[in-house]
Amino acid sequence: MKQKDLFTAALSVAAAALIVLGVRAGTVGLAAKNAQAELDAAIAFVLPESKTFSPEPYDGTDEAIRAGFAALRPASRYDALYQSARCRSEADWLVGMNASRAFTLRYGTLLSVGRVQTPTLAMLVTRRLEIDRFVPQPYWTVQADFGDYQGMWFDPSREDGKRIPSEAAARAIADKVRGKPARVTGVKAEEKRELAPQLYDLTTLQREASSQLGFSAERTLKTAQSLYEKRKLITYPRTDSRYLSHDMGGSVEKALKNLPESYAALSAPVLAGPIPRIKRVFDDTKLTDHHAIIPTGRRADPQALSPDEAKLFDLIARRLIAAFYPPCRYQAVRVATESEGERFASTGTTVLEEGFRAVYRDIRREQREEAPLPRLGEGDARTVRGAHVKSDKTKPPREHTDASLLAQMEHAGRVIEDEALREQMKGCSLGTPATRAAIIERLIDVGYARRKGRQILATEKGVRLIEAVPPEIASPETTGRWEQALPCLWLERRKRAVRRNAPHRKRKNRRIIRITAIPNGTSRKRTAKAFIIPKVIMRRLPVR
């Protein structure tokens, strides 16, 4: 913003004592925040007593915007969010610009490297190499038919006790027990509970839309953004929280009452009394800058929605209803049957109380239910009516899909090999809910990955890049350490401001990691800056 424009804006509000900045928390963009800083300085010159304020986080509906302006907070409250965003932006620029330039010059072809993009690619490459190197091993299983139930042969002394390495041994077991008497040697019944699912954040919504609807992460984000901005039917989608604040009980009740008529029977049990304050739903301590994704309470017309919008809204609406349903109670039964010294295991499940599963009864769910077993007691006699041998082989890991890749990005700390470091960084992630879809699409656009149905596969170009880059760039450990430091940045604000105004110390504030590149056709070595890391991060968390 030009200085003249700043002072013009400041003078135009010279009679005001309060300036309201309409920047949503959590999306404090660098351009908006920098413009605010410049405007603050200009206003402070004209009106030393004035202050700028921002509305509470809002969800785009008229009611939420009015509520936000009724609860203004100082804009300085969100400075830490801005500084975190600025740190990520500068790290992205420094790593991407320097490393991309270094590897492009080194290998003579355009290579794109990024702080988050490259570790994500490394996940795809690792999975591809695991599949390429996998050697399937054959094995056989024996299944016995006891008339009213069946059992699988097992050896309790082995970890893979149901797999028989030899076909001859499997057939010998089947021949040994076929037609012989059997006796139940053990029955173990245990009552279990499956809790209702939590509300959606963006990553969870993308994962379930991928597995249930076949949507890509980008397709889910665009559809959710349309439901939010155009239809105003859901709250802000780019959130990493799965909780609501305790004062949102009225909003939840309104949302449930204004769902389309097709949801009335499902929401009736929840609306029969006051909205229960369930800890898994309402928890102020686990809120971030936005709450979980829920319907806004505006009456939706399903006929006016696109097919994608209708499907995604259905996921979100059902999840809000299901969150207030009781757990599903079921009885898991395990039975051991013995014949001629050979043991067979049988498992079954009996649903005692459907609970939240009633919300999903009329739609397809990717959930395999075990058939219930007949009532059995220890010592019950049966006859082995048949024994069947089945051949199979071990299977390699599955290729990544949007759902599995998003899950691994969200829990990137788990892929670190060092056990102590993995425990320390188990909460680290790659990217944010709002950027992960774009990162995946970027890998596809530059030719490092490709889609095959629902699968995402690394290409040869992607494999070669990961083989060339240093582990510090390809591993989620480096960016994970930086992400861990971001919540601590507010402690460093004053120190960073001092360092920023001390040009003679600039070199001490940076740590430069160099890559030695040998240009093709020459023997002379030259050094290119690989990436530059702010020392405020490096000092707190050293990089190997």
Buried (B, 14 or more C-beta within 10 A) or exposed (E): EEEEEBBEBBEEBEEEEEBBBEBBBBBBBEEBBEBBBBBBEBBBEBBEEBBBBBBBBBBBBEBBBEBBEEEBBEBEEBBBBBBBBBBBEBBBBBBBBBBBBBBBBBBEEEBBBBBBBBBBBBBBBBBBBEBEEEEEEEBBBBBBBBEEBBBBBBEEEEEEBBBBEEEEEBBEBBEBBBEEEBEBBEBEEEEEEEBBBBBBBBBBBBBBBBBBBEBBBBBBBBBBBBBBEEBBBBBBBBBBBBBBEEEBBEBBBBBBEBBBEEBEEBBEBBBEEEBEEBEBBBBEEBBBBBBBBBBBBBEBEEEEBEEBBBBBBBBBBBBBBBBBBBBBBBBBBBBBBBBEEBBBBBBBBBBEEBBBBBBBEEEEEEEEEEEBBEEBEEEBEBEBEBBEBEEEEEEEEEBBBBBBBBBBBBBBBBBBEEEEBBEBBEEBBBBBBBBBBBBBBBBBEBBBBBEEEBBBBBBEBBBBBBEBBEEBBBBBBBBBBBBBBBEEBEEBEEEBEEBEEEEEEEEEBEBEBEBEBEEEEEEEEEEBBBBBBBBBBBEBBEEE
